[in-house]
């Protein structure tokens, strides 16, 4: 499969690009806006900065020889970038351009790496957005639940995928060789690409999900369709936030549900082709639109999304 397979080929309208160059309530640095100003202006420099500020919770010990204190594990549940930076600067108040040793980095997961990269790119006027889907480079033969940053390459007039989580440590541990500043589209499948491939019978839905929880299947992909639609509407929640139309664990999808998610997959496959329709669909359906409170399934708490 070509590295450009499933690329978005239609050039976005200028107003769409302009919108994705603006912060969302989740990516806004808030009181820390000035701390982003001195940071690099390109994806190479921004990726290096992000990797020096965050540590992935579930590989901290085996990859970085860091034991995360129980008191700091709540950092993975912080939704707003402003609060993420609050927590980071509480641990180490050096400028954001200064890479922290692993034990002083903010604890997060793929979504936190993605949101931070999105925020830094938007701060430089680069259109960027979070994409929810599945990575093929973590567990050979499987597609693991994952988020990446999609950013606009103006010189090439196309969107590219950036995975700021994968530093040299990840590369060595998992023998990853492809370009993380322009991830091939067969190495990261958006939720829509995964859904369509499975519905056509080209890929097995049992290969999509999270290995260590043994949660896999079409229902999982459907949940990511809803999250991806929300992210395209600049509501970049946590991967375990649940609301509305997302199916329950191991749910069997009936005919009407399959048709519903088929429609979402069509809308999000090439979101710029009719972005007004995508946004209208999201805004008009309370089962899709992010409410003021969602269920955090890991903490089993009902939580305000903007707290």
Secondary structure, DSSP 8 states (H G I E B T S, - for coil): --TTTT---S---HHHHHHHTS--TTT--GGGHHHHHTS-SSHHHHHHHHHTTEEEGGGHHHHH-----GGGGGGGG---HHHHHHHHHHH--S-TTS---GGGSEEE-HHHHHHHHHHHHHHTT--EEEEEEEESSSSTTSEEEEEEEEEEETTTTEEEEE-TT--HHHHHHHT--S-TTS--TTTEEEHHHHHHHHHTTSS-GGGEEETTTTEESHHHHHHHHHHHHHHHTT----TTEE-TT---TT----HHHHHHHHHHHHHHHTTTTTHHHHHHHHHH-TTTS--SEEEETTTTEEEETT-
